[in-house]
Amino acid sequence: MKYNKKNVLITGASKGIGAQIAKNLASYGLKVWINYRSKIEEAETIKEQIEKAGGTAAIIKADVSIEEQFIAAIKTIIESDGEL
């Protein structure tokens, strides 16, 4: 796993193209932060799928079009994992 212990934030990762990108990056050993705006159930499903496939994922809520929420999300990730 080339990117073991590295982190990535995928915005809109709870469905569609974002979900597929999250799954693909997790398969390379990246810890994927699944961003969602309103439907936590979808984000939880993607997280479960990643973990069942042997990957690592976390969920973070933020509307990235709102600067304060985006900055808060980045701070949360850095506080948790030290980097993004």
C-alpha positions, 0 to 999 in steps of 0.5 A: 500500500503505497500511501499508507498513513496518508489522508485525503478529503473527498468532497461530495464523497457520500454518493456518485463520482465522489463515492467511487473516488473515495473507494478507489483512493482507499484501495491505495492505502489512503485514509479517506475522509468522506465529506457529506453535506446533508445525508449522513446515512449515505456517508456511513454506507460508503465508510462501511464499504471501504472498511469491508474492503480493508480500507480506512475511512472517516466521515466529516460533515461540511458544506464546503461552499461555506468557508467557515465550515470548510476551514473547520473541517480541515482543522478537524482532520489535522487535529485528528491525523496530523496532516491532510 
